[in-house]
Amino acid sequence: MIVAFSSSSPIASVALFSESGELLADGERDASMRASEACLAILQDLLKATNRKLAETSLIVADLGPGSFTGVKVAVTLAKSLAFALSVQTAGATSFDLISTDQTAVLP
């Protein structure tokens, strides 16, 4: 399973993917000044909803921005900390890579 964190905007989001890249579940919450709390709560909810365990994770991905400097630090720190604790790899993706290709996106 792949876990992805995005907290470079005021909305924090987390997604779970299969090893083949299939979206298993995703969620988002308002995260103004509480991105780490929001990301961990979303992760917990998604794991419960999909009946998965964090130990099943093989890769953790973080949103590298552009976006809020502090928000980006949150996603990167969560990804690196969890990857270290689980002994799995971590990777980064830009915010532009995370934008849906089948919906209109407007960037400030």
Backbone as XML, in Angstrom:
<?xml version="1.0"?>
<chain id="A" units="angstrom">
  <residue number="1" name="MET">
    <atom name="N" x="0.852" y="-1.171" z="0.000"/>
    <atom name="CA" x="0.000" y="0.000" z="0.000"/>
    <atom name="C" x="0.901" y="1.238" z="0.000"/>
  </residue>
  <residue number="2" name="ILE">
    <atom name="N" x="0.452" y="2.263" z="-0.677"/>
    <atom name="CA" x="1.157" y="3.538" z="-0.739"/>
    <atom name="C" x="0.304" y="4.575" z="-0.011"/>
  </residue>
  <residue number="3" name="VAL">
    <atom name="N" x="0.934" y="5.351" z="0.860"/>
    <atom name="CA" x="0.262" y="6.423" z="1.590"/>
    <atom name="C" x="0.800" y="7.748" z="1.075"/>
  </residue>
  <residue number="4" name="ALA">
    <atom name="N" x="-0.095" y="8.674" z="0.734"/>
    <atom name="CA" x="0.319" y="9.991" z="0.236"/>
    <atom name="C" x="-0.285" y="11.092" z="1.090"/>
  </residue>
  <residue number="5" name="PHE">
    <atom name="N" x="0.561" y="12.050" z="1.497"/>
    <atom name="CA" x="0.144" y="13.203" z="2.299"/>
    <atom name="C" x="0.277" y="14.477" z="1.486"/>
  </residue>
  <residue number="6" name="SER">
    <atom name="N" x="-0.705" y="15.359" z="1.604"/>
    <atom name="CA" x="-0.610" y="16.693" z="1.021"/>
    <atom name="C" x="-1.093" y="17.702" z="2.054"/>
  </residue>
  <residue number="7" name="SER">
    <atom name="N" x="-0.223" y="18.633" z="2.387"/>
    <atom name="CA" x="-0.605" y="19.671" z="3.357"/>
    <atom name="C" x="-0.026" y="21.025" z="2.958"/>
  </residue>
  <residue number="8" name="SER">
    <atom name="N" x="0.200" y="21.229" z="1.664"/>
    <atom name="CA" x="0.784" y="22.488" z="1.207"/>
    <atom name="C" x="-0.245" y="23.597" z="1.039"/>
  </residue>
  <residue number="9" name="SER">
    <atom name="N" x="-1.519" y="23.272" z="1.258"/>
    <atom name="CA" x="-2.585" y="24.267" z="1.189"/>
    <atom name="C" x="-3.361" y="24.231" z="2.511"/>
  </residue>
  <residue number="10" name="PRO">
    <atom name="N" x="-4.348" y="25.088" z="2.691"/>
    <atom name="CA" x="-5.128" y="25.058" z="3.936"/>
    <atom name="C" x="-5.960" y="23.779" z="4.103"/>
  </residue>
  <residue number="11" name="ILE">
    <atom name="N" x="-6.060" y="22.996" z="3.047"/>
    <atom name="CA" x="-6.779" y="21.726" z="3.103"/>
    <atom name="C" x="-5.744" y="20.601" z="3.117"/>
  </residue>
  <residue number="12" name="ALA">
    <atom name="N" x="-5.766" y="19.770" z="4.152"/>
    <atom name="CA" x="-4.877" y="18.609" z="4.213"/>
    <atom name="C" x="-5.599" y="17.430" z="3.590"/>
  </residue>
  <residue number="13" name="SER">
    <atom name="N" x="-4.850" y="16.610" z="2.867"/>
    <atom name="CA" x="-5.456" y="15.421" z="2.280"/>
    <atom name="C" x="-4.499" y="14.247" z="2.379"/>
  </residue>
  <residue number="14" name="VAL">
    <atom name="N" x="-5.099" y="13.067" z="2.431"/>
    <atom name="CA" x="-4.351" y="11.817" z="2.498"/>
    <atom name="C" x="-5.023" y="10.854" z="1.541"/>
  </residue>
  <residue number="15" name="ALA">
    <atom name="N" x="-4.218" y="10.056" z="0.861"/>
    <atom name="CA" x="-4.756" y="9.042" z="-0.042"/>
    <atom name="C" x="-4.014" y="7.737" z="0.171"/>
  </residue>
  <residue number="16" name="LEU">
    <atom name="N" x="-4.743" y="6.650" z="0.009"/>
    <atom name="CA" x="-4.166" y="5.308" z="0.049"/>
    <atom name="C" x="-4.274" y="4.712" z="-1.342"/>
  </residue>
  <residue number="17" name="PHE">
    <atom name="N" x="-3.190" y="4.135" z="-1.821"/>
    <atom name="CA" x="-3.145" y="3.514" z="-3.132"/>
    <atom name="C" x="-2.671" y="2.075" z="-3.011"/>
  </residue>
  <residue number="18" name="SER">
    <atom name="N" x="-3.107" y="1.241" z="-3.938"/>
    <atom name="CA" x="-2.586" y="-0.119" z="-4.012"/>
    <atom name="C" x="-1.182" y="-0.050" z="-4.607"/>
  </residue>
  <residue number="19" name="GLU">
    <atom name="N" x="-0.471" y="-1.157" z="-4.583"/>
    <atom name="CA" x="0.869" y="-1.209" z="-5.168"/>
    <atom name="C" x="0.843" y="-0.896" z="-6.661"/>
  </residue>
  <residue number="20" name="SER">
    <atom name="N" x="-0.278" y="-1.183" z="-7.321"/>
    <atom name="CA" x="-0.389" y="-0.929" z="-8.758"/>
    <atom name="C" x="-0.851" y="0.499" z="-9.066"/>
  </residue>
  <residue number="21" name="GLY">
    <atom name="N" x="-1.109" y="1.307" z="-8.030"/>
    <atom name="CA" x="-1.504" y="2.699" z="-8.233"/>
    <atom name="C" x="-2.991" y="2.953" z="-8.190"/>
  </residue>
  <residue number="22" name="GLU">
    <atom name="N" x="-3.784" y="1.931" z="-7.913"/>
    <atom name="CA" x="-5.239" y="2.102" z="-7.812"/>
    <atom name="C" x="-5.586" y="2.842" z="-6.521"/>
  </residue>
  <residue number="23" name="LEU">
    <atom name="N" x="-6.421" y="3.855" z="-6.638"/>
    <atom name="CA" x="-6.856" y="4.600" z="-5.458"/>
    <atom name="C" x="-7.756" y="3.718" z="-4.597"/>
  </residue>
  <residue number="24" name="LEU">
    <atom name="N" x="-7.364" y="3.521" z="-3.353"/>
    <atom name="CA" x="-8.153" y="2.731" z="-2.411"/>
    <atom name="C" x="-9.101" y="3.607" z="-1.612"/>
  </residue>
  <residue number="25" name="ALA">
    <atom name="N" x="-8.615" y="4.768" z="-1.192"/>
    <atom name="CA" x="-9.432" y="5.699" z="-0.401"/>
    <atom name="C" x="-8.697" y="7.026" z="-0.309"/>
  </residue>
  <residue number="26" name="ASP">
    <atom name="N" x="-9.464" y="8.091" z="-0.119"/>
    <atom name="CA" x="-8.864" y="9.402" z="0.094"/>
    <atom name="C" x="-9.773" y="10.233" z="0.979"/>
  </residue>
  <residue number="27" name="GLY">
    <atom name="N" x="-9.184" y="11.235" z="1.592"/>
    <atom name="CA" x="-9.950" y="12.126" z="2.450"/>
    <atom name="C" x="-9.252" y="13.457" z="2.589"/>
  </residue>
  <residue number="28" name="GLU">
    <atom name="N" x="-10.018" y="14.460" z="2.996"/>
    <atom name="CA" x="-9.446" y="15.790" z="3.197"/>
    <atom name="C" x="-10.162" y="16.488" z="4.338"/>
  </residue>
  <residue number="29" name="ARG">
    <atom name="N" x="-9.454" y="17.434" z="4.946"/>
    <atom name="CA" x="-10.005" y="18.235" z="6.044"/>
    <atom name="C" x="-9.380" y="19.617" z="6.017"/>
  </residue>
  <residue number="30" name="ASP">
    <atom name="N" x="-10.135" y="20.567" z="6.563"/>
    <atom name="CA" x="-9.568" y="21.893" z="6.782"/>
    <atom name="C" x="-8.429" y="21.723" z="7.774"/>
  </residue>
  <residue number="31" name="ALA">
    <atom name="N" x="-7.292" y="22.305" z="7.471"/>
    <atom name="CA" x="-6.122" y="22.079" z="8.313"/>
    <atom name="C" x="-5.424" y="23.364" z="8.717"/>
  </residue>
  <residue number="32" name="SER">
    <atom name="N" x="-6.126" y="24.455" z="8.726"/>
    <atom name="CA" x="-5.503" y="25.723" z="9.081"/>
    <atom name="C" x="-4.796" y="25.610" z="10.429"/>
  </residue>
  <residue number="33" name="MET">
    <atom name="N" x="-3.483" y="25.702" z="10.394"/>
    <atom name="CA" x="-2.624" y="25.672" z="11.586"/>
    <atom name="C" x="-2.638" y="24.327" z="12.318"/>
  </residue>
  <residue number="34" name="ARG">
    <atom name="N" x="-3.194" y="23.276" z="11.713"/>
    <atom name="CA" x="-3.251" y="21.959" z="12.364"/>
    <atom name="C" x="-3.075" y="20.842" z="11.337"/>
  </residue>
  <residue number="35" name="ALA">
    <atom name="N" x="-2.164" y="21.010" z="10.425"/>
    <atom name="CA" x="-2.011" y="20.062" z="9.324"/>
    <atom name="C" x="-1.593" y="18.676" z="9.794"/>
  </residue>
  <residue number="36" name="SER">
    <atom name="N" x="-0.666" y="18.603" z="10.737"/>
    <atom name="CA" x="-0.220" y="17.275" z="11.174"/>
    <atom name="C" x="-1.349" y="16.514" z="11.853"/>
  </residue>
  <residue number="37" name="GLU">
    <atom name="N" x="-2.103" y="17.201" z="12.684"/>
    <atom name="CA" x="-3.251" y="16.576" z="13.354"/>
    <atom name="C" x="-4.280" y="16.100" z="12.333"/>
  </residue>
  <residue number="38" name="ALA">
    <atom name="N" x="-4.561" y="16.940" z="11.344"/>
    <atom name="CA" x="-5.542" y="16.592" z="10.321"/>
    <atom name="C" x="-5.072" y="15.396" z="9.495"/>
  </residue>
  <residue number="39" name="CYS">
    <atom name="N" x="-3.815" y="15.395" z="9.077"/>
    <atom name="CA" x="-3.293" y="14.289" z="8.262"/>
    <atom name="C" x="-3.352" y="12.963" z="9.014"/>
  </residue>
  <residue number="40" name="LEU">
    <atom name="N" x="-2.957" y="12.970" z="10.262"/>
    <atom name="CA" x="-2.974" y="11.726" z="11.037"/>
    <atom name="C" x="-4.394" y="11.238" z="11.293"/>
  </residue>
  <residue number="41" name="ALA">
    <atom name="N" x="-5.317" y="12.157" z="11.526"/>
    <atom name="CA" x="-6.714" y="11.768" z="11.733"/>
    <atom name="C" x="-7.308" y="11.192" z="10.447"/>
  </residue>
  <residue number="42" name="ILE">
    <atom name="N" x="-7.001" y="11.804" z="9.316"/>
    <atom name="CA" x="-7.488" y="11.297" z="8.029"/>
    <atom name="C" x="-6.906" y="9.911" z="7.780"/>
  </residue>
  <residue number="43" name="LEU">
    <atom name="N" x="-5.607" y="9.758" z="8.008"/>
    <atom name="CA" x="-4.956" y="8.467" z="7.809"/>
    <atom name="C" x="-5.625" y="7.380" z="8.648"/>
  </residue>
  <residue number="44" name="GLN">
    <atom name="N" x="-5.872" y="7.686" z="9.901"/>
    <atom name="CA" x="-6.530" y="6.725" z="10.791"/>
    <atom name="C" x="-7.916" y="6.351" z="10.259"/>
  </residue>
  <residue number="45" name="ASP">
    <atom name="N" x="-8.675" y="7.344" z="9.823"/>
    <atom name="CA" x="-10.012" y="7.091" z="9.274"/>
    <atom name="C" x="-9.948" y="6.214" z="8.012"/>
  </residue>
  <residue number="46" name="LEU">
    <atom name="N" x="-8.987" y="6.502" z="7.133"/>
    <atom name="CA" x="-8.871" y="5.751" z="5.889"/>
    <atom name="C" x="-8.454" y="4.311" z="6.136"/>
  </residue>
  <residue number="47" name="LEU">
    <atom name="N" x="-7.523" y="4.111" z="7.056"/>
    <atom name="CA" x="-7.096" y="2.753" z="7.386"/>
    <atom name="C" x="-8.265" y="1.943" z="7.937"/>
  </residue>
  <residue number="48" name="LYS">
    <atom name="N" x="-9.045" y="2.579" z="8.788"/>
    <atom name="CA" x="-10.206" y="1.896" z="9.369"/>
    <atom name="C" x="-11.242" y="1.582" z="8.283"/>
  </residue>
  <residue number="49" name="ALA">
    <atom name="N" x="-11.500" y="2.554" z="7.412"/>
    <atom name="CA" x="-12.516" y="2.382" z="6.370"/>
    <atom name="C" x="-12.135" y="1.302" z="5.358"/>
  </residue>
  <residue number="50" name="THR">
    <atom name="N" x="-10.841" y="1.117" z="5.125"/>
    <atom name="CA" x="-10.382" y="0.130" z="4.142"/>
    <atom name="C" x="-9.936" y="-1.171" z="4.806"/>
  </residue>
  <residue number="51" name="ASN">
    <atom name="N" x="-10.043" y="-1.212" z="6.116"/>
    <atom name="CA" x="-9.636" y="-2.404" z="6.880"/>
    <atom name="C" x="-8.172" y="-2.762" z="6.595"/>
  </residue>
  <residue number="52" name="ARG">
    <atom name="N" x="-7.344" y="-1.740" z="6.546"/>
    <atom name="CA" x="-5.906" y="-1.906" z="6.303"/>
    <atom name="C" x="-5.133" y="-1.560" z="7.562"/>
  </residue>
  <residue number="53" name="LYS">
    <atom name="N" x="-3.899" y="-1.997" z="7.592"/>
    <atom name="CA" x="-2.991" y="-1.690" z="8.697"/>
    <atom name="C" x="-1.836" y="-0.858" z="8.154"/>
  </residue>
  <residue number="54" name="LEU">
    <atom name="N" x="-1.343" y="0.046" z="8.969"/>
    <atom name="CA" x="-0.222" y="0.892" z="8.555"/>
    <atom name="C" x="0.993" y="0.031" z="8.199"/>
  </residue>
  <residue number="55" name="ALA">
    <atom name="N" x="1.128" y="-1.107" z="8.848"/>
    <atom name="CA" x="2.255" y="-2.011" z="8.580"/>
    <atom name="C" x="2.246" y="-2.546" z="7.148"/>
  </residue>
  <residue number="56" name="GLU">
    <atom name="N" x="1.141" y="-2.433" z="6.431"/>
    <atom name="CA" x="1.052" y="-2.880" z="5.040"/>
    <atom name="C" x="1.685" y="-1.877" z="4.071"/>
  </residue>
  <residue number="57" name="THR">
    <atom name="N" x="2.115" y="-0.748" z="4.581"/>
    <atom name="CA" x="2.660" y="0.328" z="3.756"/>
    <atom name="C" x="4.026" y="-0.043" z="3.205"/>
  </residue>
  <residue number="58" name="SER">
    <atom name="N" x="4.227" y="0.225" z="1.910"/>
    <atom name="CA" x="5.526" y="-0.024" z="1.283"/>
    <atom name="C" x="6.201" y="1.272" z="0.829"/>
  </residue>
  <residue number="59" name="LEU">
    <atom name="N" x="5.423" y="2.347" z="0.729"/>
    <atom name="CA" x="5.950" y="3.641" z="0.276"/>
    <atom name="C" x="5.090" y="4.751" z="0.852"/>
  </residue>
  <residue number="60" name="ILE">
    <atom name="N" x="5.745" y="5.831" z="1.269"/>
    <atom name="CA" x="5.020" y="7.004" z="1.763"/>
    <atom name="C" x="5.460" y="8.204" z="0.937"/>
  </residue>
  <residue number="61" name="VAL">
    <atom name="N" x="4.485" y="8.942" z="0.422"/>
    <atom name="CA" x="4.744" y="10.065" z="-0.474"/>
    <atom name="C" x="4.279" y="11.365" z="0.173"/>
  </residue>
  <residue number="62" name="ALA">
    <atom name="N" x="5.043" y="12.435" z="-0.037"/>
    <atom name="CA" x="4.692" y="13.753" z="0.495"/>
    <atom name="C" x="4.595" y="14.769" z="-0.636"/>
  </residue>
  <residue number="63" name="ASP">
    <atom name="N" x="3.664" y="15.695" z="-0.503"/>
    <atom name="CA" x="3.509" y="16.839" z="-1.402"/>
    <atom name="C" x="4.650" y="17.812" z="-1.107"/>
  </residue>
  <residue number="64" name="LEU">
    <atom name="N" x="5.456" y="18.137" z="-2.124"/>
    <atom name="CA" x="6.616" y="19.017" z="-1.952"/>
    <atom name="C" x="6.336" y="20.468" z="-2.326"/>
  </residue>
  <residue number="65" name="GLY">
    <atom name="N" x="5.084" y="20.800" z="-2.599"/>
    <atom name="CA" x="4.734" y="22.165" z="-2.954"/>
    <atom name="C" x="4.762" y="22.359" z="-4.459"/>
  </residue>
  <residue number="66" name="PRO">
    <atom name="N" x="4.622" y="23.554" z="-4.953"/>
    <atom name="CA" x="4.637" y="24.793" z="-4.185"/>
    <atom name="C" x="3.402" y="24.929" z="-3.304"/>
  </residue>
  <residue number="67" name="GLY">
    <atom name="N" x="3.579" y="25.721" z="-2.284"/>
    <atom name="CA" x="2.513" y="25.955" z="-1.331"/>
    <atom name="C" x="3.088" y="26.516" z="-0.053"/>
  </residue>
  <residue number="68" name="SER">
    <atom name="N" x="2.312" y="26.431" z="0.986"/>
    <atom name="CA" x="2.725" y="26.927" z="2.293"/>
    <atom name="C" x="4.005" y="26.229" z="2.741"/>
  </residue>
  <residue number="69" name="PHE">
    <atom name="N" x="5.018" y="27.014" z="3.092"/>
    <atom name="CA" x="6.293" y="26.448" z="3.531"/>
    <atom name="C" x="6.099" y="25.545" z="4.749"/>
  </residue>
  <residue number="70" name="THR">
    <atom name="N" x="5.358" y="26.023" z="5.726"/>
    <atom name="CA" x="5.113" y="25.233" z="6.932"/>
    <atom name="C" x="4.291" y="23.994" z="6.607"/>
  </residue>
  <residue number="71" name="GLY">
    <atom name="N" x="3.298" y="24.135" z="5.753"/>
    <atom name="CA" x="2.490" y="22.988" z="5.358"/>
    <atom name="C" x="3.307" y="21.922" z="4.659"/>
  </residue>
  <residue number="72" name="VAL">
    <atom name="N" x="4.191" y="22.342" z="3.767"/>
    <atom name="CA" x="5.055" y="21.391" z="3.074"/>
    <atom name="C" x="5.934" y="20.665" z="4.088"/>
  </residue>
  <residue number="73" name="LYS">
    <atom name="N" x="6.467" y="21.390" z="5.060"/>
    <atom name="CA" x="7.303" y="20.761" z="6.087"/>
    <atom name="C" x="6.527" y="19.689" z="6.844"/>
  </residue>
  <residue number="74" name="VAL">
    <atom name="N" x="5.250" y="19.921" z="7.091"/>
    <atom name="CA" x="4.429" y="18.949" z="7.811"/>
    <atom name="C" x="4.351" y="17.641" z="7.037"/>
  </residue>
  <residue number="75" name="ALA">
    <atom name="N" x="3.990" y="17.695" z="5.757"/>
    <atom name="CA" x="3.863" y="16.476" z="4.949"/>
    <atom name="C" x="5.196" y="15.747" z="4.838"/>
  </residue>
  <residue number="76" name="VAL">
    <atom name="N" x="6.262" y="16.493" z="4.618"/>
    <atom name="CA" x="7.585" y="15.879" z="4.485"/>
    <atom name="C" x="7.999" y="15.226" z="5.807"/>
  </residue>
  <residue number="77" name="THR">
    <atom name="N" x="7.772" y="15.909" z="6.914"/>
    <atom name="CA" x="8.137" y="15.352" z="8.220"/>
    <atom name="C" x="7.315" y="14.110" z="8.549"/>
  </residue>
  <residue number="78" name="LEU">
    <atom name="N" x="6.020" y="14.151" z="8.272"/>
    <atom name="CA" x="5.181" y="12.968" z="8.494"/>
    <atom name="C" x="5.665" y="11.800" z="7.642"/>
  </residue>
  <residue number="79" name="ALA">
    <atom name="N" x="5.905" y="12.056" z="6.372"/>
    <atom name="CA" x="6.341" y="10.992" z="5.466"/>
    <atom name="C" x="7.675" y="10.398" z="5.909"/>
  </residue>
  <residue number="80" name="LYS">
    <atom name="N" x="8.634" y="11.259" z="6.207"/>
    <atom name="CA" x="9.951" y="10.760" z="6.599"/>
    <atom name="C" x="9.904" y="10.033" z="7.938"/>
  </residue>
  <residue number="81" name="SER">
    <atom name="N" x="9.148" y="10.554" z="8.889"/>
    <atom name="CA" x="9.058" y="9.922" z="10.212"/>
    <atom name="C" x="8.391" y="8.552" z="10.131"/>
  </residue>
  <residue number="82" name="LEU">
    <atom name="N" x="7.257" y="8.474" z="9.434"/>
    <atom name="CA" x="6.564" y="7.195" z="9.301"/>
    <atom name="C" x="7.389" y="6.200" z="8.478"/>
  </residue>
  <residue number="83" name="ALA">
    <atom name="N" x="8.038" y="6.675" z="7.431"/>
    <atom name="CA" x="8.876" y="5.794" z="6.617"/>
    <atom name="C" x="10.024" y="5.233" z="7.448"/>
  </residue>
  <residue number="84" name="PHE">
    <atom name="N" x="10.618" y="6.056" z="8.266"/>
    <atom name="CA" x="11.710" y="5.595" z="9.136"/>
    <atom name="C" x="11.189" y="4.558" z="10.126"/>
  </residue>
  <residue number="85" name="ALA">
    <atom name="N" x="10.059" y="4.849" z="10.752"/>
    <atom name="CA" x="9.490" y="3.933" z="11.747"/>
    <atom name="C" x="9.075" y="2.598" z="11.132"/>
  </residue>
  <residue number="86" name="LEU">
    <atom name="N" x="8.605" y="2.624" z="9.888"/>
    <atom name="CA" x="8.134" y="1.406" z="9.215"/>
    <atom name="C" x="9.220" y="0.751" z="8.360"/>
  </residue>
  <residue number="87" name="SER">
    <atom name="N" x="10.367" y="1.392" z="8.267"/>
    <atom name="CA" x="11.474" y="0.907" z="7.421"/>
    <atom name="C" x="11.036" y="0.741" z="5.966"/>
  </residue>
  <residue number="88" name="VAL">
    <atom name="N" x="10.356" y="1.773" z="5.443"/>
    <atom name="CA" x="9.938" y="1.772" z="4.035"/>
    <atom name="C" x="10.500" y="3.013" z="3.351"/>
  </residue>
  <residue number="89" name="GLN">
    <atom name="N" x="10.382" y="3.043" z="2.050"/>
    <atom name="CA" x="10.885" y="4.179" z="1.290"/>
    <atom name="C" x="9.909" y="5.339" z="1.324"/>
  </residue>
  <residue number="90" name="THR">
    <atom name="N" x="10.447" y="6.512" z="1.032"/>
    <atom name="CA" x="9.628" y="7.717" z="0.928"/>
    <atom name="C" x="9.961" y="8.425" z="-0.378"/>
  </residue>
  <residue number="91" name="ALA">
    <atom name="N" x="9.008" y="9.213" z="-0.856"/>
    <atom name="CA" x="9.203" y="9.947" z="-2.107"/>
    <atom name="C" x="8.422" y="11.253" z="-2.028"/>
  </residue>
  <residue number="92" name="GLY">
    <atom name="N" x="8.688" y="12.127" z="-2.964"/>
    <atom name="CA" x="7.980" y="13.396" z="-3.027"/>
    <atom name="C" x="7.343" y="13.606" z="-4.382"/>
  </residue>
  <residue number="93" name="ALA">
    <atom name="N" x="6.319" y="14.435" z="-4.396"/>
    <atom name="CA" x="5.637" y="14.816" z="-5.641"/>
    <atom name="C" x="5.271" y="16.286" z="-5.526"/>
  </residue>
  <residue number="94" name="THR">
    <atom name="N" x="5.336" y="17.007" z="-6.631"/>
    <atom name="CA" x="4.950" y="18.418" z="-6.579"/>
    <atom name="C" x="3.429" y="18.526" z="-6.524"/>
  </residue>
  <residue number="95" name="SER">
    <atom name="N" x="2.960" y="19.654" z="-6.059"/>
    <atom name="CA" x="1.514" y="19.905" z="-6.013"/>
    <atom name="C" x="0.892" y="19.761" z="-7.393"/>
  </residue>
  <residue number="96" name="PHE">
    <atom name="N" x="1.613" y="20.156" z="-8.427"/>
    <atom name="CA" x="1.091" y="20.079" z="-9.791"/>
    <atom name="C" x="0.886" y="18.628" z="-10.225"/>
  </residue>
  <residue number="97" name="ASP">
    <atom name="N" x="1.733" y="17.721" z="-9.736"/>
    <atom name="CA" x="1.578" y="16.300" z="-10.061"/>
    <atom name="C" x="0.344" y="15.700" z="-9.398"/>
  </residue>
  <residue number="98" name="LEU">
    <atom name="N" x="-0.153" y="16.345" z="-8.355"/>
    <atom name="CA" x="-1.264" y="15.803" z="-7.584"/>
    <atom name="C" x="-2.623" y="16.334" z="-8.016"/>
  </residue>
  <residue number="99" name="ILE">
    <atom name="N" x="-2.635" y="17.242" z="-8.977"/>
    <atom name="CA" x="-3.893" y="17.821" z="-9.452"/>
    <atom name="C" x="-4.588" y="16.831" z="-10.376"/>
  </residue>
  <residue number="100" name="SER">
    <atom name="N" x="-5.862" y="16.664" z="-10.186"/>
    <atom name="CA" x="-6.654" y="15.747" z="-11.007"/>
    <atom name="C" x="-6.601" y="16.151" z="-12.467"/>
  </residue>
  <residue number="101" name="THR">
    <atom name="N" x="-6.440" y="15.178" z="-13.336"/>
    <atom name="CA" x="-6.409" y="15.461" z="-14.772"/>
    <atom name="C" x="-7.789" y="15.478" z="-15.402"/>
  </residue>
  <residue number="102" name="ASP">
    <atom name="N" x="-8.807" y="15.042" z="-14.652"/>
    <atom name="CA" x="-10.167" y="15.012" z="-15.216"/>
    <atom name="C" x="-11.074" y="16.087" z="-14.629"/>
  </residue>
  <residue number="103" name="GLN">
    <atom name="N" x="-10.503" y="17.042" z="-13.903"/>
    <atom name="CA" x="-11.279" y="18.139" z="-13.347"/>
    <atom name="C" x="-10.544" y="19.443" z="-13.596"/>
  </residue>
  <residue number="104" name="THR">
    <atom name="N" x="-11.278" y="20.538" z="-13.580"/>
    <atom name="CA" x="-10.672" y="21.846" z="-13.749"/>
    <atom name="C" x="-10.004" y="22.268" z="-12.445"/>
  </residue>
  <residue number="105" name="ALA">
    <atom name="N" x="-8.792" y="22.777" z="-12.551"/>
    <atom name="CA" x="-8.062" y="23.252" z="-11.385"/>
    <atom name="C" x="-7.730" y="24.724" z="-11.579"/>
  </residue>
  <residue number="106" name="VAL">
    <atom name="N" x="-7.920" y="25.507" z="-10.539"/>
    <atom name="CA" x="-7.585" y="26.929" z="-10.584"/>
    <atom name="C" x="-6.566" y="27.187" z="-9.487"/>
  </residue>
  <residue number="107" name="LEU">
    <atom name="N" x="-5.435" y="27.767" z="-9.857"/>
    <atom name="CA" x="-4.371" y="28.035" z="-8.905"/>
    <atom name="C" x="-4.243" y="29.533" z="-8.716"/>
  </residue>
  <residue number="108" name="PRO">
    <atom name="N" x="-4.043" y="29.985" z="-7.481"/>
    <atom name="CA" x="-3.874" y="31.430" z="-7.251"/>
    <atom name="C" x="-2.548" y="31.926" z="-7.803"/>
  </residue>
</chain>
